[in-house]
Amino acid sequence: MEIDESCEARERVVRKPAKTLSEGGGQDWHPKHGEGEALFRFQERAAAEDSSQGYPSEVPAAKAEIQHGMMEKQDGKSKQRLATLIKNDYDYTRPRRGAIYEAVILSVGEHDIVVDLGAKRDGIAPPKDLELLDEEYRASLEVGDHVPVVILKTWGRRDGAIVVSLNKGLEHKDWLQAQDLLENGKVFGAEVTEFNRGGVIVPFGPLRGFVPNSHLTSIPRGWRGKRLREAKAELVGQTLSLVVIEVNQRKRRLVLSERAATRRRRQQLLEELTAGEVRTGIVCNLVDFGAFVDLGGLDGLIHISELDWKHVDHPSEVLSVGDEVEVYVLNVDRERKRIGLSRKRLVPDPWHRVTEALHEGDVVEGAVTSVAEFGAFVDLGEGVEGLVHISEMPGGGATCSDLEPGSPVTMRVLGIDEWKRQVALRLQEIGPSK
């Protein structure tokens, strides 16, 4: 009997119902029910509670819809990120031998330079390549600098780095620059480093430019033999104004011209010059009627009457070949390519200073500067001249014929015309006053 009672008690313990998920009632969870079913029952019970509190029955459904939408959105972003990764992987182009890259320096070592190519592997410029660089340029390279490089080898190194050439990258950049200069005709300066039988050599970055003898204006045409060699030797170290006239990268041919640069500069200067400007030039030639001044590839003329306020018999009295002179641009004739210049316009005008001391009736002394059929011009000081008309000379024409440049004379001032800048004189006697 006791055994039966204990078995019945054990049976009651096993069949005892599980606790409910909520004190509000509803079907209890039982081990035979799945977890999904229990969650479903929990959501039903929560919906019932919301309804009992006055919320619409559609709220739980709306919450579920929002949750579902967020899951779909996150799933869409994940797919997009995956697609981007796949696209980047497939779009990646492995560096090819001979390709040119704009790289960024990552490190500068004693024997090599490591650069970022924007690829999966870095590039390295070996010692032999760096030895070809200009020492000053190589010393200036720093981490972060952008440099052009050419791919030499993409395999073979134990560290997996790509072998690049900074020297060839710079050469390619200079070829592009030379082509650009050829197209726009821009004038640039370059220093002569050596010469040969055909012309002179100038550096163009790591490239070498050649200026043929026929394109040198620094050497007169017609010079031959020893005279020509000596003239080219003197050009070494000098800077020439040049333009590019031929570029052939395949044949490594870069031809330059000083003569074409002179023409280009002359035309450019002719277009830039305007009347009223003040320029500085070099006296390149003296002739009886004036002085020619080189304004930087284009010559202008200072007429003898524009050299000085005083009377000038020959330009050599005022200027010498090679003198640096400041000039005033009087006029520019672009069709005839002629430029009129003046020196005296930039020299203080002595007219007012001299005439302020003169008054009508004054007796003054001077020297004849020139004699004409109608009279004689006399220097009153500092280049200011007065006119003795033939009618104001005792003896008229006979007296005038006795006068010559340099003759001392004594005169009386008859009048001063400030507007016309003229001084009328009467000859008192030839020679200084007694």
PyMOL commands that set and color helices and strands:
alter all, ss='L'
color gray80, all
select helices_A, chain A and resi 2-14+35-52+59-91+127-130+135-140+166-184+213-215+225-235+258-272+304-306+315-317+344-346+351-355+390-392+397-402
alter helices_A, ss='H'
color red, helices_A
select strands_A, chain A and resi 100-108+113-116+123-125+146-153+162-165+188-191+194-195+199-204+207-212+239-248+253-257+278-287+290-294+299-303+324-333+338-342+363-372+375-381+384-389+408-417+422-430
alter strands_A, ss='S'
color yellow, strands_A
deselect
rebuild
show_as cartoon
